[in-house]
Amino acid sequence: MDGEGLSSIYPILILVLFFAMIYFLMIRPRQKQQKTQQEMMKELRKGDKVITSSGIYGQIESVSADSVILKIESGATMRIARSSILGKQGDKQLTEK
């Protein structure tokens, strides 16, 4: 095999390496983060102290399939979408962001 045959493989090899790098540095970590978020949503229970994506701190009063009743510091309660819960208070992942 002469030098011309090998030189035509290099651009393809570079593209494959580039896409592999993108996958392992961007796509795979995001998929792992989404899986962790979904597991946390399934584990929500009455009494858990949580933080919403809008920055509201509260304690869960009740949980339904798609929403949560959240009791805030003033004693008021509000119904929020279950998907808007960012995480539990004191959760290590929340402080790393």
MDTraj code that builds the backbone (N, CA, C; nanometers):
import mdtraj as md
import numpy as np

residues = "MET ASP GLY GLU GLY LEU SER SER ILE TYR PRO ILE LEU ILE LEU VAL LEU PHE PHE ALA MET ILE TYR PHE LEU MET ILE ARG PRO ARG GLN LYS GLN GLN LYS THR GLN GLN GLU MET MET LYS GLU LEU ARG LYS GLY ASP LYS VAL ILE THR SER SER GLY ILE TYR GLY GLN ILE GLU SER VAL SER ALA ASP SER VAL ILE LEU LYS ILE GLU SER GLY ALA THR MET ARG ILE ALA ARG SER SER ILE LEU GLY LYS GLN GLY ASP LYS GLN LEU THR GLU LYS".split()
xyz = np.array([
    [0.0852, -0.1169, 0.0000],
    [0.0000, 0.0000, 0.0000],
    [0.0898, 0.1233, 0.0000],
    [0.0565, 0.2179, -0.0850],
    [0.1390, 0.3383, -0.0940],
    [0.0851, 0.4468, -0.0009],
    [0.1518, 0.5605, 0.0035],
    [0.1172, 0.6715, 0.0918],
    [-0.0173, 0.7335, 0.0616],
    [-0.0649, 0.7256, -0.0628],
    [-0.1928, 0.7864, -0.0986],
    [-0.3102, 0.7130, -0.0317],
    [-0.3022, 0.5843, -0.0161],
    [-0.4092, 0.5069, 0.0466],
    [-0.4269, 0.5430, 0.1933],
    [-0.3158, 0.5599, 0.2629],
    [-0.3227, 0.5967, 0.4046],
    [-0.3689, 0.7402, 0.4234],
    [-0.3291, 0.8283, 0.3344],
    [-0.3657, 0.9693, 0.3515],
    [-0.5156, 0.9925, 0.3324],
    [-0.5847, 0.9046, 0.2628],
    [-0.7295, 0.9207, 0.2468],
    [-0.8062, 0.8721, 0.3701],
    [-0.7428, 0.7948, 0.4565],
    [-0.8067, 0.7456, 0.5778],
    [-0.8012, 0.8497, 0.6898],
    [-0.7010, 0.9348, 0.6918],
    [-0.6831, 1.0309, 0.8006],
    [-0.8031, 1.1244, 0.8207],
    [-0.8612, 1.1839, 0.7191],
    [-0.9782, 1.2708, 0.7437],
    [-1.0956, 1.1959, 0.8073],
    [-1.1175, 1.0721, 0.7639],
    [-1.2253, 0.9922, 0.8212],
    [-1.1943, 0.9586, 0.9669],
    [-1.0716, 0.9236, 0.9952],
    [-1.0292, 0.8926, 1.1307],
    [-1.0441, 1.0140, 1.2223],
    [-1.0093, 1.1312, 1.1726],
    [-1.0223, 1.2545, 1.2509],
    [-1.1696, 1.2822, 1.2820],
    [-1.2582, 1.2639, 1.1848],
    [-1.4016, 1.2848, 1.2072],
    [-1.4571, 1.1868, 1.3110],
    [-1.4170, 1.0624, 1.3018],
    [-1.4633, 0.9619, 1.3980],
    [-1.4164, 0.9976, 1.5387],
    [-1.2918, 1.0361, 1.5524],
    [-1.2393, 1.0754, 1.6834],
    [-1.3099, 1.2005, 1.7361],
    [-1.3387, 1.2949, 1.6483],
    [-1.4081, 1.4171, 1.6882],
    [-1.5476, 1.3848, 1.7426],
    [-1.6239, 1.3022, 1.6719],
    [-1.7575, 1.2673, 1.7168],
    [-1.7546, 1.1828, 1.8446],
    [-1.6563, 1.0980, 1.8601],
    [-1.6424, 1.0201, 1.9838],
    [-1.6146, 1.1129, 2.1015],
    [-1.5319, 1.2123, 2.0797],
    [-1.5002, 1.3091, 2.1842],
    [-1.6251, 1.3885, 2.2239],
    [-1.7018, 1.4326, 2.1258],
    [-1.8257, 1.5064, 2.1528],
    [-1.9208, 1.4195, 2.2352],
    [-1.9334, 1.2933, 2.1976],
    [-2.0232, 1.2028, 2.2695],
    [-1.9818, 1.1890, 2.4154],
    [-1.8543, 1.1602, 2.4404],
    [-1.8104, 1.1342, 2.5772],
    [-1.7988, 1.2607, 2.6620],
    [-1.7814, 1.3764, 2.6011],
    [-1.7684, 1.5000, 2.6785],
    [-1.8987, 1.5774, 2.6938],
    [-1.9956, 1.5562, 2.6048],
    [-2.1174, 1.6358, 2.6104],
    [-2.2447, 1.5530, 2.6218],
    [-2.2635, 1.4582, 2.5350],
    [-2.3908, 1.3861, 2.5284],
    [-2.4057, 1.2883, 2.6446],
    [-2.3071, 1.2074, 2.6697],
    [-2.3160, 1.1052, 2.7743],
    [-2.3351, 1.1653, 2.9140],
    [-2.2611, 1.2690, 2.9541],
    [-2.2852, 1.3283, 3.0864],
    [-2.4262, 1.3858, 3.1008],
    [-2.4803, 1.4445, 2.9936],
    [-2.6160, 1.4997, 2.9993],
    [-2.7190, 1.3885, 3.0166],
    [-2.7005, 1.2758, 2.9494],
    [-2.7914, 1.1628, 2.9647],
    [-2.7875, 1.1097, 3.1078],
    [-2.6689, 1.1043, 3.1654],
    [-2.6531, 1.0576, 3.3035],
    [-2.7229, 1.1531, 3.4003],
    [-2.7108, 1.2830, 3.3759],
    [-2.7751, 1.3835, 3.4600],
    [-2.9278, 1.3724, 3.4511],
    [-2.9810, 1.3508, 3.3317],
    [-3.1257, 1.3354, 3.3146],
    [-3.1762, 1.2110, 3.3869],
    [-3.1010, 1.1029, 3.3828],
    [-3.1400, 0.9804, 3.4511],
    [-3.1438, 1.0023, 3.6022],
    [-3.0455, 1.0725, 3.6550],
    [-3.0412, 1.1033, 3.7977],
    [-3.1599, 1.1898, 3.8379],
    [-3.1942, 1.2889, 3.7556],
    [-3.3079, 1.3771, 3.7824],
    [-3.4385, 1.2970, 3.7828],
    [-3.4559, 1.2064, 3.6885],
    [-3.5771, 1.1252, 3.6830],
    [-3.5897, 1.0340, 3.8050],
    [-3.4774, 0.9778, 3.8500],
    [-3.4793, 0.8927, 3.9689],
    [-3.5177, 0.9732, 4.0924],
    [-3.4653, 1.0962, 4.1032],
    [-3.4983, 1.1823, 4.2161],
    [-3.6471, 1.2151, 4.2150],
    [-3.7049, 1.2397, 4.0975],
    [-3.8474, 1.2714, 4.0857],
    [-3.9336, 1.1539, 4.1330],
    [-3.8917, 1.0323, 4.1018],
    [-3.9673, 0.9140, 4.1434],
    [-3.9634, 0.8947, 4.2943],
    [-3.8547, 0.9405, 4.3577],
    [-3.8349, 0.9189, 4.5012],
    [-3.8917, 1.0305, 4.5886],
    [-3.9600, 1.1298, 4.5317],
    [-4.0152, 1.2396, 4.6115],
    [-4.1224, 1.1867, 4.7059],
    [-4.1130, 1.2273, 4.8318],
    [-4.2061, 1.1832, 4.9348],
    [-4.2527, 1.3022, 5.0178],
    [-4.3641, 1.2841, 5.0866],
    [-4.4148, 1.3856, 5.1779],
    [-4.3093, 1.4118, 5.2855],
    [-4.2845, 1.5389, 5.3129],
    [-4.1870, 1.5761, 5.4149],
    [-4.0497, 1.6113, 5.3589],
    [-4.0216, 1.5778, 5.2336],
    [-3.8928, 1.6125, 5.1728],
    [-3.8819, 1.7632, 5.1574],
    [-3.7666, 1.8168, 5.1896],
    [-3.7411, 1.9594, 5.1686],
    [-3.6725, 1.9739, 5.0332],
    [-3.7316, 2.0575, 4.9473],
    [-3.6852, 2.0675, 4.8093],
    [-3.6639, 2.2127, 4.7677],
    [-3.6001, 2.2265, 4.6518],
    [-3.5796, 2.3559, 4.5866],
    [-3.6372, 2.3449, 4.4469],
    [-3.7160, 2.4444, 4.4068],
    [-3.7724, 2.4429, 4.2725],
    [-3.6766, 2.5105, 4.1761],
    [-3.7021, 2.4944, 4.0483],
    [-3.6163, 2.5560, 3.9470],
    [-3.6245, 2.7086, 3.9498],
    [-3.7300, 2.7634, 4.0103],
    [-3.7410, 2.9098, 4.0222],
    [-3.6813, 2.9611, 4.1523],
    [-3.6227, 2.8721, 4.2327],
    [-3.5526, 2.9144, 4.3535],
    [-3.6377, 2.9153, 4.4790],
    [-3.7535, 2.8538, 4.4765],
    [-3.8416, 2.8495, 4.5935],
    [-3.8051, 2.7277, 4.6782],
    [-3.7841, 2.7530, 4.8081],
    [-3.7553, 2.6468, 4.9031],
    [-3.8859, 2.6086, 4.9718],
    [-3.9080, 2.4800, 4.9928],
    [-4.0293, 2.4376, 5.0607],
    [-4.0237, 2.2919, 5.0996],
    [-4.1324, 2.2498, 5.1657],
    [-4.1446, 2.1120, 5.2100],
    [-4.2669, 2.0506, 5.1424],
    [-4.2527, 1.9296, 5.0948],
    [-4.3605, 1.8637, 5.0220],
    [-4.4706, 1.8222, 5.1193],
    [-4.5927, 1.8640, 5.0880],
    [-4.7107, 1.8263, 5.1659],
    [-4.7783, 1.7031, 5.1056],
    [-4.7854, 1.6975, 4.9738],
    [-4.8414, 1.5798, 4.9071],
    [-4.7862, 1.5712, 4.7654],
    [-4.7900, 1.4502, 4.7112],
    [-4.7353, 1.4231, 4.5784],
    [-4.8427, 1.3540, 4.4954],
    [-4.8618, 1.4017, 4.3725],
    [-4.9501, 1.3325, 4.2793],
    [-4.8687, 1.2952, 4.1558],
    [-4.9341, 1.2410, 4.0559],
    [-4.8635, 1.1924, 3.9369],
    [-4.7867, 1.3023, 3.8652],
    [-4.8454, 1.4215, 3.8534],
    [-4.7791, 1.5269, 3.7765],
    [-4.7560, 1.6567, 3.8536],
    [-4.7993, 1.6632, 3.9799],
    [-4.7790, 1.7862, 4.0568],
    [-4.7466, 1.7551, 4.2019],
    [-4.7056, 1.8603, 4.2728],
    [-4.6670, 1.8495, 4.4130],
    [-4.7270, 1.9686, 4.4861],
    [-4.7787, 1.9452, 4.6074],
    [-4.8213, 2.0550, 4.6934],
    [-4.7020, 2.0868, 4.7822],
    [-4.6560, 2.2113, 4.7736],
    [-4.5356, 2.2549, 4.8433],
    [-4.5733, 2.3573, 4.9484],
    [-4.5282, 2.3351, 5.0722],
    [-4.5514, 2.4306, 5.1806],
    [-4.4270, 2.5163, 5.1945],
    [-4.4445, 2.6477, 5.1811],
    [-4.3304, 2.7388, 5.1906],
    [-4.3199, 2.7952, 5.3312],
    [-4.2163, 2.8710, 5.3587],
    [-4.1843, 2.9184, 5.4931],
    [-4.2973, 2.9968, 5.5598],
    [-4.3701, 3.0755, 5.4842],
    [-4.4781, 3.1561, 5.5416],
    [-4.5977, 3.0719, 5.5839],
    [-4.5994, 2.9451, 5.5489],
    [-4.7099, 2.8568, 5.5827],
    [-4.8052, 2.8362, 5.4665],
    [-4.7907, 2.9169, 5.3647],
    [-4.8759, 2.9031, 5.2467],
    [-4.8373, 2.7771, 5.1691],
    [-4.9340, 2.7243, 5.0953],
    [-4.9058, 2.6089, 5.0102],
    [-4.9295, 2.6473, 4.8651],
    [-4.8601, 2.5800, 4.7781],
    [-4.8783, 2.6031, 4.6351],
    [-4.8632, 2.4718, 4.5610],
    [-4.9366, 2.4618, 4.4516],
    [-4.9260, 2.3440, 4.3659],
    [-4.8267, 2.3781, 4.2545],
    [-4.7281, 2.2933, 4.2373],
    [-4.6287, 2.3145, 4.1320],
    [-4.6150, 2.1870, 4.0502],
    [-4.5647, 2.2027, 3.9300],
    [-4.5385, 2.0861, 3.8454],
    [-4.4249, 2.0049, 3.9065],
    [-4.4408, 1.8780, 3.9061],
    [-4.3396, 1.7888, 3.9627],
    [-4.2043, 1.8074, 3.8925],
    [-4.2091, 1.8352, 3.7633],
    [-4.0858, 1.8519, 3.6854],
    [-4.0107, 1.9800, 3.7188],
    [-4.0744, 2.0732, 3.7916],
    [-4.0059, 2.1981, 3.8250],
    [-3.9211, 2.1853, 3.9509],
    [-3.9221, 2.0697, 4.0144],
    [-3.8375, 2.0495, 4.1328],
    [-3.6963, 2.0201, 4.0868],
    [-3.6051, 2.1047, 4.1320],
    [-3.4651, 2.0932, 4.0931],
    [-3.3945, 1.9841, 4.1721],
    [-3.4248, 1.9746, 4.2997],
    [-3.3618, 1.8737, 4.3821],
    [-3.3967, 1.8924, 4.5278],
    [-3.3428, 1.8069, 4.6105],
    [-3.3667, 1.8143, 4.7539],
    [-3.2685, 1.9117, 4.8167],
    [-3.3122, 1.9812, 4.9210],
    [-3.2249, 2.0755, 4.9909],
    [-3.1094, 1.9987, 5.0529],
    [-2.9912, 2.0573, 5.0454],
    [-2.8728, 1.9927, 5.0994],
    [-2.8147, 1.8877, 5.0080],
    [-2.8729, 1.8696, 4.8906],
    [-2.8232, 1.7716, 4.7937],
    [-2.6913, 1.8214, 4.7368],
    [-2.5917, 1.7352, 4.7345],
    [-2.4574, 1.7719, 4.6875],
    [-2.4586, 1.8206, 4.5434],
    [-2.5414, 1.7617, 4.4581],
    [-2.5446, 1.7985, 4.3167],
    [-2.5897, 1.9420, 4.2959],
    [-2.6764, 1.9934, 4.3833],
    [-2.7248, 2.1298, 4.3673],
    [-2.6145, 2.2315, 4.3941],
    [-2.5248, 2.2007, 4.4858],
    [-2.4187, 2.2961, 4.5182],
    [-2.3063, 2.2950, 4.4161],
    [-2.2985, 2.1908, 4.3336],
    [-2.1925, 2.1817, 4.2329],
    [-2.2224, 2.2625, 4.1084],
    [-2.3463, 2.3035, 4.0860],
    [-2.3845, 2.3747, 3.9640],
    [-2.3398, 2.5148, 3.9613],
])
top = md.Topology()
chain = top.add_chain()
for i, resn in enumerate(residues, 1):
    res = top.add_residue(resn, chain, resSeq=i)
    for name in ("N", "CA", "C"):
        top.add_atom(name, md.element.get_by_symbol(name[0]), res)
traj = md.Trajectory(xyz[None], top)
